[in-house]
């Protein structure tokens, strides 16, 4: 449902696929360049809005590889 900002169906944004590919490319570069770690192993509490999301942002540490 997060992609509804791009519209839906025949009248959806022509740049949608480009934007989605750019987001995947950015994520790939982050995962290849950094080691991600979480300081604690506590369960993350979630809330339901339009989608399931964490109540508070998770604390993630990025270490350069």
JOVENZI-V464682 format. One record per helix or strand. SS is the DSSP state (hx for helix, st for strand). FROM is the first residue (numbers start at 1). LEN is the number of residues. If there is no record, write none. Layout:
ss: {SS SS}
from: {FROM FROM}
len: {LEN LEN}
This chain:
ss: {hx hx hx st st st st}
from: {2 9 16 34 46 52 60}
len: {5 3 18 5 3 3 5}
